[in-house]
Amino acid sequence: MGPIYVDPRPDHPGLALFQYETLTRVVAWLENAVMKRQTRLQLGRLGDDGLKDLGLTRDHVEADLENYFSA
């Protein structure tokens, strides 16, 4: 039996586009999740005066961090 050759072109060109779009959505979701995490951690590092300037209290920030890390 001779060598087997595989055609690198997809049978359905739309399938490759679908896979690319899905990968793009996953990467965008991951980037968004990382940015949210960084923002929440930065808020957690702020002092009470800095939070007051933003209209937040320590309780709000801790509740948000608690919800984020529990989910």
Helices and strands as residue ranges (DSSP letters): H 13-45, H 48-54, H 58-70
